[in-house]
Amino acid sequence: MKRCVVVVGLALASVAGVRAEDAAWRRLPVAEYRDRMKAGWIGQIVGVAWGAPTEFKWKDRIIPADQLPAWKPEMINHAFGQDDLYVEMTFLRTLEEHGLGASIRQAGIDFANSRYPLWCANKAGRDNLRRGIAPPDSGHPAFNRCPNDIDYQIEADFSGLIAPGLPQAAVDLGETFGRLMNYGDGVYAGQFMGAMYAEAFFETDPVALARAGLRAIPAGSQYAEMVRDLVAWFQAAPDDWEGTWAKCQAKYRENPEYQRASNGGIDCKINGAYVLLGLLHGRRDPDATIVISCRGGQDSDCNPSSAAGVLFTTIGYSRLPARFNTGLDETKVFSHTAYNFPRLLDVCEALARQIVVKYGGRIEKDAAGGDVFAIPVRPPRPGALELSWAPGPAAGSVFTPEERARIVQSPGAEVQEAADKAIPGWKVASCGTDMSPGLRATWGGRTNVLVTHPLDKDTGCVLSRTVNVPASPAPALVVTVGHDPRGDFDLLVRVEGNEILRTAVGPGTAKDGWRTVEANLAPWAGRPVRIELVNHPTDWRYEAAYWARVAIEAR
């Protein structure tokens, strides 16, 4: 069901670059735009906050209905630290500071300078950027083993929310930001989502929204095939979402043809399918849309976030049920960003005004003197088909020395920042980037946990500090440290460069994933000494260390 007003035959010649045969316009009062854009952000917030407790706990199976938490309005404030919100706000910041003409290289520098923990394609792309591999090669399969991961799909919402009715803008923004970390289907996934958001300002029917997104990506891509399948399966059995889920599982998870260049359950196709699962079978009901998308499993907070973001945009903030549009702390700043909620909305509106004009539209006045977007109707032009398992040649793109000098964020700085919060006074050195080292708000039943990883197969990550050992009979260093359930590592303790303890931390030595180790410091009682704790590699499998407590005790 469309709600836009389309006027045909206006004097398009007055708008630069618009042909007379394209003479169709849609109008959207700016106040209405803002209401819907605001709802789009709220949808993302609600979806990710509701689904967060289930993320990746159910893989290749439907989440049981009784395992999904009930929505409570106060949960709306649980999303400020979510990566699928703060990463896309990095991209908004690039546009705010450098304009709509910001280059992909500028976007890469800004992303390289980000200080938040990342995973999957995002992490691989940022690591490449920090090594000097410039975009688009930072997302190319030659340098990035995760090109089809979900990352840009969960971060592309902004591209449609600032481009009402302008899917080409979402496509173009994907070429700038999606290629920082993705390639092929990984890029198309975000362009598809952005185009759905762009259309959601004028269209309410979920099938029409899916088809609008489809027009923005190459028809021969596996991602486009997935979208066509989801629409067809929904139309064949609109009341059987679990049957549609089973068809998705059989084709997009169990058929090796659709697992090429896949990183398992984080692949964009299967998670994109769960976005559509909720959006289509939810029949425009906010609760059903979120619940179905979440119960699909895998990345079950990001998927309902995307589905709810698109749906809520079609509804508008002022028309949302009160349980979704009240209670947000609008003073709180989203983690790692410059934005609280009102500032976020202001930046999006300012960019939307620029995009409308850039893409051939204009800003008019209505009878009451309010601003109205006049938006030309134009089909998007998808990019060329790329296959992540058979990629084209890399561009050979590297940052210049001048550009590298602008990348001021060293790869280990965020880990040190995490250490300052979790175990103040300890310095981190030789920390690798595997397994996303940094701060975990909660892990293994404990809070405020520092994660480290060995630098390579031969070099352990070192925590060091000079301490004054208490002048007591039996002073001791007490360390509570955990391991990944799939791996282990050796914990080394060195005092003044001399190894005084070496012990394994793994399934055979740690209870419930944690081990408390004590080292006798009596020989150094009453003296200042340098202590080093080493997260040392063993067989190079899941060797992260999870530091919950490091203390010097007088006994």
PEZINOR-V377078 format. One record per pair of residues at least 12 apart in sequence whose C-alpha atoms are under 7 Angstrom apart, sorted by the first residue. I is the first residue (numbers start at 1). J is the second residue. Records with the same first field share a line. If there is no record, write none. Layout:
I = J ; J
This chain:
1 = 203 ; 204 ; 205
2 = 202 ; 203 ; 204
3 = 202 ; 203
4 = 26 ; 27 ; 202
5 = 26 ; 27
6 = 24 ; 25 ; 26
7 = 24 ; 25 ; 26
8 = 23 ; 24 ; 25
9 = 23 ; 24
10 = 23
15 = 360
16 = 360
17 = 360
18 = 360
22 = 378
24 = 376 ; 377
25 = 374 ; 375 ; 376 ; 377
26 = 374 ; 375 ; 376 ; 377
27 = 372 ; 373 ; 374 ; 375
28 = 372 ; 373 ; 374
29 = 371 ; 372 ; 373
30 = 371 ; 372 ; 373
34 = 349
35 = 316 ; 317 ; 318
36 = 201 ; 313 ; 314 ; 315 ; 316 ; 317
37 = 161 ; 313
38 = 317 ; 345
39 = 312 ; 313 ; 316 ; 317
40 = 309 ; 310 ; 312 ; 313
41 = 309
42 = 309
43 = 305 ; 308 ; 309 ; 312
44 = 305 ; 306 ; 308 ; 309
45 = 76 ; 79 ; 305
46 = 76 ; 305
47 = 290 ; 301 ; 304 ; 305 ; 308
48 = 79 ; 301 ; 302 ; 304 ; 305
49 = 75 ; 76 ; 78 ; 79
50 = 71
51 = 294 ; 300 ; 301 ; 304
52 = 301
54 = 300
55 = 298 ; 299 ; 300 ; 301
56 = 297 ; 298 ; 299 ; 300
58 = 297 ; 298
59 = 265 ; 297 ; 298
60 = 297 ; 298
61 = 297
62 = 295 ; 296 ; 297
63 = 295 ; 296 ; 297
73 = 323 ; 324 ; 327
74 = 327
76 = 328
77 = 328 ; 329
80 = 334 ; 335
81 = 334 ; 335
84 = 154 ; 155 ; 302
85 = 155
86 = 334 ; 335 ; 336 ; 337
87 = 155
88 = 155 ; 156 ; 158
89 = 337
90 = 111 ; 337
94 = 107 ; 110
103 = 176
104 = 135 ; 176 ; 177
105 = 134 ; 135
107 = 177
108 = 129 ; 134 ; 135 ; 180
109 = 407
111 = 126
112 = 126 ; 129 ; 130 ; 407
113 = 407 ; 408 ; 409
115 = 414
116 = 336 ; 414
117 = 436 ; 438
118 = 436
119 = 436
120 = 146 ; 149
121 = 146 ; 147 ; 149 ; 151 ; 181 ; 182
122 = 151 ; 181
124 = 144 ; 181
125 = 138 ; 139 ; 144 ; 180 ; 181
132 = 398 ; 399 ; 404
133 = 397 ; 398 ; 399
134 = 397 ; 398 ; 399
135 = 179 ; 180 ; 397
136 = 179 ; 180
137 = 394 ; 395 ; 396 ; 397
138 = 180 ; 181
139 = 179 ; 180 ; 181 ; 182 ; 183
140 = 182 ; 183 ; 394
141 = 388 ; 391
142 = 394
146 = 263
147 = 181 ; 182 ; 183 ; 186 ; 388
148 = 182 ; 183 ; 184 ; 185 ; 186 ; 261 ; 262 ; 267 ; 268 ; 388
149 = 186 ; 263 ; 266 ; 267 ; 268
150 = 186 ; 266 ; 267 ; 268
152 = 178 ; 182 ; 186 ; 187 ; 190
153 = 189 ; 190 ; 193 ; 268
154 = 302 ; 306
156 = 190 ; 193 ; 194
157 = 193 ; 194 ; 197
159 = 173 ; 194
160 = 194 ; 195 ; 197 ; 198
161 = 197 ; 198
162 = 348 ; 349 ; 351 ; 352
163 = 198 ; 352 ; 355 ; 356
164 = 198 ; 199 ; 201
165 = 198 ; 199 ; 201 ; 202 ; 375
166 = 198
167 = 195 ; 198 ; 216 ; 380
168 = 380 ; 381
170 = 191 ; 194 ; 195
171 = 191 ; 216
174 = 187 ; 190 ; 191
178 = 190
183 = 388
184 = 386 ; 387 ; 388
185 = 221 ; 223
186 = 268
188 = 217
189 = 223 ; 268
191 = 216 ; 217
192 = 213 ; 214 ; 216 ; 217
193 = 213
195 = 212 ; 213 ; 216
196 = 209 ; 210 ; 212 ; 213 ; 310
197 = 310
199 = 212
200 = 310 ; 313 ; 314
201 = 313 ; 314
203 = 314
204 = 314
206 = 279 ; 280
207 = 231 ; 280
215 = 380
216 = 380 ; 381 ; 382
217 = 382 ; 383
218 = 382 ; 383 ; 384 ; 385
220 = 385
221 = 385
223 = 269
226 = 269 ; 273
230 = 273 ; 276
234 = 280 ; 281
238 = 281
239 = 281
241 = 277 ; 281
245 = 296
252 = 270
260 = 389
261 = 388 ; 389
265 = 298
266 = 299
271 = 299 ; 303
274 = 293 ; 296 ; 303
275 = 293 ; 303 ; 304 ; 306 ; 307
276 = 307
277 = 292 ; 293
278 = 290 ; 292 ; 293 ; 307
279 = 307
284 = 311
286 = 308
289 = 307 ; 308
290 = 304 ; 307 ; 308
330 = 342
356 = 375
360 = 376
361 = 374 ; 375 ; 376
362 = 374 ; 375
412 = 431
414 = 438
415 = 437 ; 438
416 = 428
418 = 438 ; 439 ; 450
419 = 450
422 = 448 ; 449 ; 450
423 = 549 ; 550
425 = 465
426 = 463 ; 464 ; 465
427 = 463 ; 464 ; 465
428 = 462 ; 463 ; 464
429 = 461 ; 462 ; 463
430 = 455 ; 460 ; 461 ; 462
431 = 452 ; 453 ; 454 ; 455 ; 461
432 = 453 ; 454 ; 455 ; 456
433 = 453
434 = 453
435 = 544
437 = 451 ; 452 ; 453
438 = 450 ; 451 ; 452
439 = 451
449 = 546 ; 547 ; 548
450 = 546 ; 547 ; 548
451 = 544 ; 545 ; 546 ; 547
452 = 544 ; 545 ; 546
453 = 535 ; 543 ; 544 ; 545
454 = 535 ; 536 ; 537
457 = 537 ; 540
458 = 537
459 = 536
460 = 534 ; 535 ; 536 ; 537
461 = 534 ; 535 ; 536
462 = 532 ; 533 ; 534 ; 535
463 = 532 ; 533 ; 534
464 = 531 ; 532 ; 533
465 = 530 ; 531 ; 532
466 = 528 ; 529 ; 530 ; 531
467 = 528 ; 529 ; 530
468 = 526 ; 527 ; 528 ; 529
469 = 524 ; 525 ; 526 ; 527 ; 528
470 = 525 ; 526 ; 554
471 = 525 ; 526
472 = 525 ; 554 ; 555
473 = 522 ; 555
474 = 522 ; 554 ; 555
475 = 520 ; 521 ; 522 ; 525 ; 553 ; 554 ; 555
476 = 518 ; 519 ; 520 ; 521 ; 552 ; 553 ; 554
477 = 518 ; 519 ; 520 ; 521 ; 551 ; 552 ; 553
478 = 516 ; 517 ; 518 ; 519 ; 550 ; 551 ; 552
479 = 516 ; 517 ; 518 ; 549 ; 550 ; 551
480 = 514 ; 515 ; 516 ; 517 ; 547 ; 548 ; 549 ; 550
481 = 514 ; 515 ; 516 ; 545 ; 546 ; 547 ; 548
482 = 513 ; 514 ; 515 ; 545 ; 546 ; 547
483 = 505 ; 506 ; 513 ; 514 ; 544 ; 545 ; 546
484 = 542 ; 543 ; 544
485 = 507 ; 513
486 = 542
487 = 506 ; 541 ; 542 ; 543
488 = 505 ; 506 ; 542 ; 543
489 = 504 ; 505 ; 506 ; 535 ; 536 ; 537 ; 538 ; 543
490 = 502 ; 503 ; 504 ; 505 ; 535 ; 536 ; 537 ; 538
491 = 503 ; 504 ; 505 ; 533 ; 534 ; 535 ; 536
492 = 533 ; 534 ; 535 ; 536
493 = 532 ; 533 ; 534
494 = 531 ; 532 ; 533
495 = 529 ; 530 ; 531 ; 532
496 = 529 ; 530 ; 531
